[in-house]
Amino acid sequence: MLNSNDIIYPPDLPVVAERERILAAIDNNQVIIIAGETGSGKTTQLPKMCLELGYGKKGLIGHTQPRRIAARSVAERIAEELKVPAGTLVGYQIRFHEQLSAKTELKLMTDGILLAEIQRDPSLKKYSAIIIDEAHERSLNIDFLLGYLKRLLPKRPDLKLIITSATIDTVKFSQHFLQAPVIEVTGRSYPVEVRYRPFHQQDEMDQDNELQQGVLNAMHEILLDGPGDVLIFLSGERDIRETSDLLLKHFSRKIQILPLYARLSVADQSKVFKTGGLRRVVLATNVAETSLTVPGICYVIDPGYARISRYSHRHKVQRLPIEKISQASANQRAGRCGRVAPGVCIRLYEEDDFNNRDEFTEPEIMRTNLASVILKMLAVGLGKIEEFPFIDMPEQSFINDGFRLLTELAAVNNDRQLTRLGRKLSQFPIDPRLSRMLLAAEQLGCLAEVLVIVSALSIQDPRERPLEYRQKADEAHVRFEDKKSDYSAILNLWNFVREQQQALSNSQFRKMCRSNFISWLRLREWQDLYKQLKGSVAELKLSINPAEANYDSIHQALLTGLLSFIGNQSERSEYNGSHNKRFHIMPGTPLFKHPPKWIMAAEIVETTKLYARRVATIEVQWLEKAAKPLLKFSHSDPYWSKKQARVLGHEKVSLYGLVIIPDRRVAWAKISPLESRKIFIEQGLVAGELTSKVEFVRHNLQLLSNIEDMEDKIRKRGILLDETTLVEFYEERLPLKVNDGQSFTAWAKTLKQVDIDHLKMSQQALLKDTTIVPQDQAFPSFLYLGDNKFALTYQFNPGKEQDGVTVSIPQAALHQLKSEPFEYLVPGLLQEKIVTMLKLLPKSLRRNFVPVPEYAQACLQSLAGEAGACYSEQSPFMTDSHSASLVSQISRQLLSMTGIRVNKEQWQAIVLPDHLKMYFRVIDQRDQVICEGNDLEKLQQNMNATAVELFDQKSKLVDKGSIDNLTSKRQASSIEQSGTIIERWETDIEEVVERTRDGLRLQLYPALALIEGHIRLVECHTPEQVQRLMPAALCELFRKVRSVDVKYLSHHLPEINRLCLMYSVIDTCDNLKEEMLIAITQESFLHDHQKIRTQKVFDDACEKGVSCLMEVANQFSRVLKQTLTLYNQIQVEFDQQVSSAQTTVEDIEQQLEWLVYPGFLLETPWEQLQYYPRYLQAIMYRLDKVKNNPGRDQMQINLVLPWQDHYYSVAELEYQTLNEELNIDRFRWMIEEYRVSLFAQHLKTAQPISDKRLAQQWKKLSA
């Protein structure tokens, strides 16, 4: 047993000199404050004084330290001074480890251990005295303990409280404890010289470089000053690495670099306590200010900065900004170098800067999230946080954010009362976020895995990364990485360690840890915490899953604690987070290189940027489930969905301002039943968007449709009552619960017939004016032409081409129709059309027909009986008078009335409104629109070019576009074909036949056509198609029937070898032979092909053709020989032309491209082909003349070019529309003759030609 005489005090410690005074103060006061400077001995000697006073006999003397390493080392030091084994009289307790016994009177511990004891023993009955050491740090735990003890002391008058610190605001602490006495103890044994050596950065970008230069300058000064180890304070690990590299570069042979920071391995930390060897330079964070005393330090370099943990109320994250330290921290740093000898502290800033800094570091409670403190207070029942006696009351915004986090975790309700779940959270010795994960994990069946992850998140990462072995460490840790989640990597590490631990001995396992850069001590701490949490889980009777859990369940459980740390990728490397945060993934994780769309993070901290640490990929749908009470829903833009028969709206879901569901469809009835009902009535019932078989709905919609048709016919809106009246009709009759198709149908099934009749509208009730109902005969539903009828519809849509009357024409009937009958529109619009036509005539004409309405009425009466005939099924429109155009009928009537003639061109000059022109809609067999417009002839032309459809006798569709004849694919047309391939003439071909197609009576025109190399009997829609198709088919049939004669011709083509040689610059010899055979056969056989419709006429034509085959062949050979000879001479002549004739050469080249090209023999009629030698002679003559007078040639070119441009424009039009009536060949050959007249007049022309004659021909074409 220890008595007071056994307690020995080192006489050289300043606190010992104040022993009597301190003993008396402890004995006479419940609270005393010891303000002792660094090195005063207060930490080790004050507990001994309490033992001397006998407080260890009355109960435990509790002595708290901020850090575990300090609690353990101080206990061992005091035990050593008292000459007792540690764990007997003097013991200690830290997390996962304690060394205590029944004999223990002095207990060293972390402040967190004492806080945990308060929950079990609120009165701290087993303690007789409590020493709160290092109170100047003002950590969250220290402030909470001091506040709690202030409340407790009046209830425990026997309890002594001693508060110690190196530097402290003694006035504030004394006042907090009712003017408690303060004893100040001087501390340094040796003086410290403070030198100010400021570095001057130009801007923030230069700060790092200037700081390193400042450190380098200070080191040079120290090395010249004298011996002794150096302690340099830096802001973080990166600064330590960069400064280490810099110093080794300049002083590698003179110094030993020793890093010191919290994440460093225990082995590396312990190196700073070993002296000897080269001069040591310790690079430390602010961990070395008070927690650790590094021996042998004679010099301190203080840049004046540190990373200070600070909670951002705006972003709701913990920041780690680099800030200027306070005067108190600067003095603490300076005190590190006066322990063993006089010291020197070099401050890399101005003395004025020091004097202007805050006196003390802001307490942690003023700069951190208070959720954990609030949870402890609520669990212990300490009342409102605003009423708790903190030394410095935190800001209300911080208190609110603490409650906000607890609300996020479902630990408190809206009244800030602890929930059942919150009480469970308070029983875990970890952060409430992590506790929430454990409770969720049990529900999701993944508690085994989440226990491992949570325990890892509560400690320092066991994976080490020594400065000198960073790359090797990274390579060793790759095996644990997971591409989707850093938490999966934790599980990989845990499983690896467990396997190795079971397979290896203790020494082998430690060696394995070292080789894989895993801290054995942190690993043991991890495992200890895992066991502790497993015990807490067992106390709460939570079940641990026996089977392995999957990724989704594990991460959904983790998500419940990290809801404010989620992010949605906005750019490649940036994320949008909650509370308008924008952050990046911290480098060092696989997800940094391959960022996913959505992530969650264990924490978001601010250093140089806002960074997310320990991240994982999540699915956005998990958030809605995990954060349901926290979500904010906004709804907009309700609309009627015809497909779903209900009103839908847009919903946006956000969590803490982060949109997680930007837009999804929701049933509006759940959002606003009344608004949903109103839209349902407006869109579903009144607008007819509801597909329903309910009797009154169908009746009402048909009635509304009929009235709308009336408005279209009479071209007047407003005869129907407004929509509001219709809506009110249903609102008065439908129950409130009906707001969509489903509820409507269910309600309608309960109706009786009397109710149904009550819900039916009447036409009389819906019309504003019942006198303007249009007559059916004025606006018929069908137009009858011959045996066929065509549906008519009406639109009142001014400004649109479809305005007026639309006729639907089946595709099969399109080419059977003429435009004249449609000019008469319908009887109800005909008078308006005639009036408008007269009013639009030029004034010089119009004045002869005044008053216009009377003349229009007279014209209409002249058409009476005929104008309406085509709208009656009994009197189909087939009269001769109506085969004439409307303008001709009106012109005849006006002429008879006034003697004034209105010609066709004058009528064509007027432009009628769209509603006074028939609109045509061409439909297929499924009533789908193929094409439409108000010009019937243009539609027919377009269908000639684009709608090539072939049918067999059963009306089955064959290939589109499969017509291939011997002249041109441009001759493809809409035809109907038989299934028979014709090898010889079999039967006479009628000129016209009648067929029924899809209920239509059609006139078709039989013909032979060459289709895919075979001759077939086809039926065309127009005679023009017959003229295009027959020649090629007849020619092919002639070649089949007279194959012997054709074969002979092919072997005896005149001068073919010479012709082939000359033709080689154009095409192949084989193609030339084939083209000559076809051209000769056509010219011999097809002189009068229009008459070939019987076998006799065909046979006669064959005989006549065979008789002249060789004669025609000789003619072709002669012309072709002359043409090719001149063509080749022209090509040689081109090379001899001077540059001034370049325009002439280009014009001739273009001319030749239209005359001579592969296939020109087939596409050039014989009557024009025989003129080719003259055309080419004219070119040769022109080339000769241009050498002497290029200017004259240019003038003549200018005369030709306008006509040539006209031709190109119309030729393109013909190609696109296959206009049967647009024959421009004559115009083309007139241009060739015009060229001869201009450039070689002496060669004469085949016909009279002049600029005037060309203009006349062009006028005919353009008309």
Beta strands, then each sheet from edge to edge (+ up, - down):
strand 1: 31-36
strand 2: 60-65
strand 3: 90-94
strand 4: 97-99
strand 5: 106-110
strand 6: 127-132
strand 7: 160-165
strand 8: 182-185
strand 9: 192-196
strand 10: 229-233
strand 11: 255-260
strand 12: 279-284
strand 13: 297-302
strand 14: 305-307
strand 15: 310-312
strand 16: 317-319
strand 17: 322-324
strand 18: 343-347
strand 19: 566-569
strand 20: 575-577
strand 21: 582-585
strand 22: 598-606
strand 23: 610-617
strand 24: 632-641
strand 25: 646-655
strand 26: 658-667
strand 27: 782-785
strand 28: 788-795
strand 29: 804-810
strand 30: 919-923
strand 31: 929-933
strand 32: 975-981
strand 33: 993-997
strand 34: 1000-1011
strand 35: 1014-1020
sheet 1: 4+ 3- 5- 2- 6- 7- 1- 8-
sheet 2: 9+ 18+ 13+ 10+ 12+ 11+
sheet 3: 14+ 17-
sheet 4: 15+ 16- 22- 19+ 20- 21+ 23+
sheet 5: 24+ 25- 26+
sheet 6: 27+ 28- 29+ 30+ 31-
sheet 7: 32+ 35- 34+ 33-
end
